[in-house]
Structure formats: structure tokens, C-alpha cells
């Protein structure tokens, strides 16, 4: 690998921190590295070619795009430490072709996201947000809130994706005595729930979908009009994956015409911009991408970004490389 054959490095490697401000990452890297911080993509133009030539590591602090054109500016780049489990915003294929290690931050947010999925599911089925609004508006003394047409009882949950977080969600759903099946490209090792290789076939057999599959071209709009139609009029969709995995236009139509009953969404295709059609609907719960957004979990994710870079530039293996990345030890 290139990083093993390069000439002797300087005592402090140059690191680019790219994306929204994250003090823990900035503090964690400041002592060990020469840090160049750019919070907005447009600001990268201020980085001179000479500075770009020296960048050996990169910390990406949120879902800012690091495509091939951007990465090509950094010929000595060895590692990209990306914040978050999903990494479809990073051109990992370009990185692999150029022996650049890409890491992400799995595991430390697994339980938080799984908790959010269950909370969003129950809030959507039992109309907790609408009921809260009903009390705040002073309407309860005049009339009791209606019986919720949705319930977790007598449901079957189909999980779209059965990685770490999907399995954590499954454990929580199972604790509620709800049957579980799942869809993924291949059966998950050690998972005993029924596997459906065909998503529409699974949607036909269940009434609840929880999406927790990676984003990217291979999963774009995989939950489309046909899947929603198969889910049926009792159907509920929960998305804690990426907004891109759902055809939002098809979902809006399905919610408006009763093709499915309700949806709970933590992610959107063009967030933070959310289709206004959702705002007028009582049968959808909207969250601002907060599945992992607790102080404890986000601090742990920030620290893992730092630790990946510290490990690599101490000559140790990356802690949490993505599957497509080159492996090995740092310089």
C-alpha cells in the first residue's frame, strides 16, 4: 500500500476536518495533527493546492459529500474517518481504488437507533404526537381522544436490512411478542427469523415495514409504490435508514389515498428539506434525523472518528473500516 512505501513523514500529519462543527473531534485531533478545518463545502476553495498536497487524513463530521472530484484534490490522502454508520456520501469506490482507508462509526449508536425505531413505531401506531397536541390544545375536557386505529397487537414486522442495527431492532420487537421476518440481499448469519429475498413478497406477508438498510444507488427508492401497495391498508412504514431508500412521492400518495395507514420517518431524501405535503397529514410522524442524537451517543461517535485517525497515524490498524476499504496498518 502507498502509505507503507512513502518517505518519512513529518511529526504532525496534516488532517482536514470537513463538515459541521464538532468540538470533540476538533479538540481530539488538535494536539496530534496539523488541523485544517472547513465547516462548509464552499469553504474548501480556500484550501490552497499546496496545503491540499499535504493532507494525509480526513475527518468528515456529517453527511457532506466527499466525491471523487473532491478526493482527487488530496494525492497523499491515506484515511477518511467518517462520522455515522452510513457512508454513501463518501466515494468509497474511488477510495478503494486509491488505497485510501475509509472508516465509519458503527456499534456505538446501535442501541440508540434501535430504541428510536421502536419509539417511532409505537408513536406512529398509537398517535402519541397527535394525542399530545390534543391535550395541549385544551380539547380533552370537551371530549376524550379517539381510540387509535393502530396497535402493535396482531401485527407482523418486516425489517428491511438485518445488520447490527436491524438485529437490535428485531430483539426489541421480539420482546413485544410480535412476529418478525426480514428482507436482505442474503440471509444474515446466525439470524433465525424468516428471510425473504424478495421485498414485495415480504411486504405482501406483513403489515409493518421498518427500514434500516444502507443508502446508496443499490437501495435508492427500493420502497416504492409497488411495495407500499403490497403492504396494504393496515400498513405502516418506519424509516430510520436513509431517506433515499423510500420513493417519497409514492409514499405521499399512499398516505393520502389510504394505500397504507401511516408512516414514521426520521430521514428524508433531501433533508433538512422535507416535502410540505407531509406537514398536513395526521397519519405521519416526522422526526429531524435524531435516531442517534443523544449527547452520550454522539460523543461516542465523535470519539470513534478521532480514535480511528489516532490509531492509523500511530501505525495501528483502523478500528472500524468499512467492508469495501483496503486494510492494513497506518504509517
N, C-alpha and C positions, 0 to 999 in steps of 0.2 A: 504493500500500500504506500501511497505517496508520503504519508506522514511519518513513515518509518525510514525513509531514504533522504529526507530533506536535510539540509545543512543545520548546524547547531542553531537552536532557537534563542531568542532573547529571553531574559529572565522573566519579563512580563509580556505574555502574548496579548495581542490586540483582539478585543471582543466587541462585537456590535450587539447592542441591546435594541431591539426593534419592536415597537408596538406600545400600547397604553402603559402609562407609568405604573411601575411595581417596585416600591421602595425596598422590599425584602430582597428582590433579585438584584437591584442596583447596589445595595449595601453588601450583599453576599459576594459580589464579583469585584467590587472596587479595590480591595486590597491585593488580590492575586493577579489582576489583569489591568491592562490599559483599556479603559472602557469608553466606547463611543455610543452615546445614547440618542436615539431618534424615535420620538413618540408617534409621528405621523408619516405615512408613506411618502408624502410630498417632500418631507424634510430630508430624505435620503439624497436629494440632489445636492445638498450642502456638503456631502462627504466627497472629498477630493479623490481623484483617481489614485494618487499616491497613498492616501490613507486606506482606500479600498484594497490596494495591493497587499497591505499588511494584515488584513483581517483574517484571523485563523479560526475564530469561533463565533457563534451567533446564538443569542437568546431571543426567541420570538415569544412575546408575552401575551399574545391573544390571537384571534383569528385573522391576522393581517396576512396578506398574500405574499408568499415567497416563491415566485415562479422562476422558470429557467432564465429569463432575461434579467431578473433581479440577481439571482445567484451567480450568474456569469460575471458579474462585476467583481467577484471575490475569488481570484485564481488560487489563493492559498488556503481557502476555507477547508477546515477539517471536520467540524462538527456543527450541527444545528440542534440546539436544545429547545424544543417546542413545548409551550405551556398547553396542557389539555390532553385528553386521551385521543381525540380525533386529530388527524394531521393531514387532511385532504387539502388544506390551504398551503401546504409545502409541496413543492415538486420533488417528491421522494424518488421518482424515477431518474430525474436529472442528477439528484444527489448520489444515487447508487452508481450511476454511470461514471461519476467523477470521484468515486471513493470518499464521499462525504457521509459521515455517520449522522443519522437523524434519530433523536430520542424524543419521547413524549412522557406524559406523567400519568400512567395507569395506576391501578390499585389504591392509591391514596384517596381517590374520590369515589371508589366503587360503592361503598355503603351509602354515601350521601346521595348519589344519583338514584340508587335503588330505592331509598326512602322517599325521594321526591316522586318517583314514578308511582309508588303506591299511594302517596298522599294525593297526587293529581288524579289518579284513578277514582279514589273514593270521593274526592271533592266534586268530580265531574258527575259521577253516578248519583250522588245524594244531593247535588245542587247546593253545596255549602256556601259558595260565593254569593249566589242569589239569595240564600236564606239570611246570610249576614247583612246584605243590603236591605232586606225586608225589615229586619229588626231596627237598623239604623234609621230607616225612613219613618219609623213610628207606626208601621202598619199592623204589627202583631196584635195590639189591643183591639183592633177593629175586626180582625179575622185571623184564624190560625193559618200558618203556611200550609200549602198543599202537600199531600203525600207525594213523595218523589217517585216518578215512574221508573227510575233506575235503581238498581240494587246490586250488590256484589253476589247476592244469593242466586243460585241457579244459573251461573254463568260458566263459560269455559274461556280461558285466556290463551290466546296465541301470541307468543313472543317472537318478534321478528329480529333475529340475532340472538346467539347464545354464547357470547363471550363471557368475560369476567362479570360485567355488569348485568348481562342477561341472566346469568346463573344466580346472581344475588337477588334480582327481582323475582326470579322463579321461587327461590326459597321463601321469600316474603309472601308471595301469592299462595304457595302451598300451605303456609301456616294459617291462612284464612280458609282452608279446606275447599279451595277452588281448583278444579282440574286444569292442567297445563299441557299445552303442546307447543311446538316451536318450528319455525322455518329458518333455515340457513343453507348456504351452498352445500355444505357437507355436515353429516352428523357430528355433534360435539362429543369429544372423548369424555367418557365417564358420566354422561347425562342419560338418564333413563326415560325421560319424557318422550312421547311420540314425536318423531321427526317428520316434517313434510318438506320434501324438496321443491314442491310447487306451492307458491304463495297463495294463488287463487284457490287451490284445493283446500288449503288450511283455512282461508277466510270463510269458505263455504261451511266449514265444520265448527266454527267458533262464532262468538258474538262480541268478542273483545280483542283488539289488537294493541299490543304495546311495542312500539318501535324503538330498538336500541342497537341498530346496525350502523356500521361506519358510513360516512358520507363519501362523496366522490362519484365519478362517472358511472361506475358499475351499479350503483344503487340509486341514481337520480330518478325521481318520480316513480319509484318501484311500487309505492302505494298509490294507485291510480284509480280512475273511475271504475274499472272492471273489478278491482279488489274491493272497493267500497260497496259496490253493488252486491258482490258475493257476501260481504259481511252482513248486510241486511238491515231491516228497520229497527232491530234492537241493538244494532251495532254501536260500539264505542271505540274510538281511536285515541290512543295516548301516544304522544311523540316526545321522547326525551333523547332522540338520536341527533339528527341534523334536519333542518328544515327542508333541505334538498331532497330527502327521501320521499317526501309527500308531494303529489301534484296539488298545489294549493287551490287552483281554480276548480279542480274536480271535487276537492273537499268542501269548498264553499257551496258548490251546487248541491252536493249530497246532504249537507246540513240544512240547506234552505228547503229542499223538496222532500225531506224525510227519508231519503235513501238510507241514511244511518241516523241514529238517535242523538249522538253527542260526541264531542271531542274535547280532549285536554291537551294543550300544546305549550311546551316550554321553549320550542325552537321554531324558527321561521326561515323561509328561503332567502329573504333579503333583510334580515334583521340588522339593526333595530327597527327597520320599517316593516310594519305589519299591515296586511290588507285591511282597509277600513270596513269591508263587508263583515268581518268578524265582530266588530265593535257593537253592532246592532243585534247580535244573536244572544239569546239566553241559554242556548244549548252548547256553548263552548266556553271553556275556562282557559284564560290566556296568562301565561307567566313570562317574565322578561329574561329568559335563559338563565335561570337561577339554580339549576339542579345541583351544581357543586358549590353554590355560592354561600358557604358559611365561612366565617373567619378562620376556623380551625382547618378546614379542608383546603381553602385557597392558600393559606400559609404553607401547608404541607406540599401543595403543588408547586408553589414558588421555590421552596427549598429543594425540591427534586430537580428543577431546572438548574439551579446553582450546583447541586451535587454532581449532576451529570457532567457539567463542564469542569468542575474541580477534579473529578476522577480522571477524565480524559487527559487533561493537561498535567496530571501527575503521573502519567504513564500507565494508568489502570484502564480496565475495560469500561465502556459506557454502562451505566446501571440499567437503563430501560430503553434499549434500542428498539425501533420499530422493526417488524419482520423483514421488510424489504431492504434494510440497511446493510452496508458492509459491517463486519465485526472485527474485533481485534483490540489492541490496546493503543492508548494515546502516546504522544511523544513526550 
